[in-house]
Amino acid sequence: MTERFERHRQPWTHEELEKLKLLAKKGMALKAISKAMTRSEESIKDRAKLDGIGIAKLR
């Protein structure tokens, strides 16, 4: 069963964007970033793409 997040369609704050950049820079995986920020993986992926932030892919 997938996790459900209560923050559906909430706008991104400046602090959240800074946290996303920091976590991505540390090399965290998408799933880990999603849990840490309580946002869906799809939301994280879309925002990272919009801002040109690279997310590590675990193999």
Rosetta constraint file for C-alpha pairs under 8 A:
AtomPair CA 4 CA 40 HARMONIC 7.90 0.50
AtomPair CA 5 CA 38 HARMONIC 6.36 0.50
AtomPair CA 5 CA 39 HARMONIC 6.18 0.50
AtomPair CA 5 CA 40 HARMONIC 6.74 0.50
AtomPair CA 7 CA 38 HARMONIC 7.65 0.50
AtomPair CA 7 CA 39 HARMONIC 6.80 0.50
AtomPair CA 8 CA 39 HARMONIC 7.90 0.50
AtomPair CA 12 CA 16 HARMONIC 6.24 0.50
AtomPair CA 12 CA 17 HARMONIC 6.81 0.50
AtomPair CA 13 CA 17 HARMONIC 6.41 0.50
AtomPair CA 14 CA 18 HARMONIC 6.31 0.50
AtomPair CA 15 CA 19 HARMONIC 6.18 0.50
AtomPair CA 16 CA 20 HARMONIC 6.08 0.50
AtomPair CA 16 CA 37 HARMONIC 7.67 0.50
AtomPair CA 17 CA 21 HARMONIC 6.25 0.50
AtomPair CA 18 CA 22 HARMONIC 6.19 0.50
AtomPair CA 19 CA 23 HARMONIC 6.09 0.50
AtomPair CA 20 CA 24 HARMONIC 6.02 0.50
AtomPair CA 20 CA 33 HARMONIC 7.40 0.50
AtomPair CA 20 CA 37 HARMONIC 7.98 0.50
AtomPair CA 20 CA 48 HARMONIC 7.84 0.50
AtomPair CA 21 CA 25 HARMONIC 6.00 0.50
AtomPair CA 21 CA 53 HARMONIC 6.75 0.50
AtomPair CA 22 CA 26 HARMONIC 6.32 0.50
AtomPair CA 23 CA 27 HARMONIC 6.65 0.50
AtomPair CA 23 CA 28 HARMONIC 5.88 0.50
AtomPair CA 23 CA 33 HARMONIC 6.63 0.50
AtomPair CA 24 CA 28 HARMONIC 5.68 0.50
AtomPair CA 24 CA 29 HARMONIC 7.70 0.50
AtomPair CA 24 CA 33 HARMONIC 7.72 0.50
AtomPair CA 24 CA 53 HARMONIC 7.26 0.50
AtomPair CA 24 CA 54 HARMONIC 6.67 0.50
AtomPair CA 24 CA 55 HARMONIC 5.40 0.50
AtomPair CA 24 CA 56 HARMONIC 6.99 0.50
AtomPair CA 25 CA 55 HARMONIC 8.00 0.50
AtomPair CA 27 CA 55 HARMONIC 7.05 0.50
AtomPair CA 27 CA 56 HARMONIC 5.48 0.50
AtomPair CA 28 CA 32 HARMONIC 6.27 0.50
AtomPair CA 28 CA 33 HARMONIC 6.40 0.50
AtomPair CA 28 CA 55 HARMONIC 7.40 0.50
AtomPair CA 28 CA 56 HARMONIC 6.31 0.50
AtomPair CA 29 CA 33 HARMONIC 6.28 0.50
AtomPair CA 29 CA 55 HARMONIC 6.74 0.50
AtomPair CA 29 CA 56 HARMONIC 5.49 0.50
AtomPair CA 29 CA 57 HARMONIC 6.19 0.50
AtomPair CA 29 CA 58 HARMONIC 6.40 0.50
AtomPair CA 30 CA 34 HARMONIC 6.04 0.50
AtomPair CA 30 CA 41 HARMONIC 6.31 0.50
AtomPair CA 30 CA 44 HARMONIC 7.47 0.50
AtomPair CA 30 CA 45 HARMONIC 7.53 0.50
AtomPair CA 30 CA 55 HARMONIC 6.57 0.50
AtomPair CA 30 CA 56 HARMONIC 7.20 0.50
AtomPair CA 30 CA 57 HARMONIC 7.53 0.50
AtomPair CA 31 CA 35 HARMONIC 6.35 0.50
AtomPair CA 31 CA 41 HARMONIC 6.32 0.50
AtomPair CA 32 CA 36 HARMONIC 6.16 0.50
AtomPair CA 33 CA 37 HARMONIC 6.05 0.50
AtomPair CA 33 CA 41 HARMONIC 7.98 0.50
AtomPair CA 33 CA 44 HARMONIC 7.79 0.50
AtomPair CA 34 CA 38 HARMONIC 5.71 0.50
AtomPair CA 34 CA 39 HARMONIC 5.22 0.50
AtomPair CA 34 CA 40 HARMONIC 5.67 0.50
AtomPair CA 34 CA 41 HARMONIC 5.35 0.50
AtomPair CA 34 CA 44 HARMONIC 6.64 0.50
AtomPair CA 35 CA 39 HARMONIC 6.88 0.50
AtomPair CA 35 CA 40 HARMONIC 7.99 0.50
AtomPair CA 39 CA 43 HARMONIC 6.45 0.50
AtomPair CA 39 CA 44 HARMONIC 6.76 0.50
AtomPair CA 40 CA 44 HARMONIC 6.35 0.50
AtomPair CA 41 CA 45 HARMONIC 6.03 0.50
AtomPair CA 42 CA 46 HARMONIC 6.06 0.50
AtomPair CA 43 CA 47 HARMONIC 6.15 0.50
AtomPair CA 44 CA 48 HARMONIC 6.01 0.50
AtomPair CA 45 CA 49 HARMONIC 6.16 0.50
AtomPair CA 45 CA 55 HARMONIC 7.90 0.50
AtomPair CA 46 CA 50 HARMONIC 6.18 0.50
AtomPair CA 47 CA 51 HARMONIC 6.21 0.50
AtomPair CA 48 CA 52 HARMONIC 5.80 0.50
AtomPair CA 48 CA 53 HARMONIC 4.69 0.50
AtomPair CA 48 CA 54 HARMONIC 6.74 0.50
AtomPair CA 48 CA 55 HARMONIC 7.42 0.50
AtomPair CA 49 CA 53 HARMONIC 6.09 0.50
AtomPair CA 49 CA 54 HARMONIC 7.51 0.50
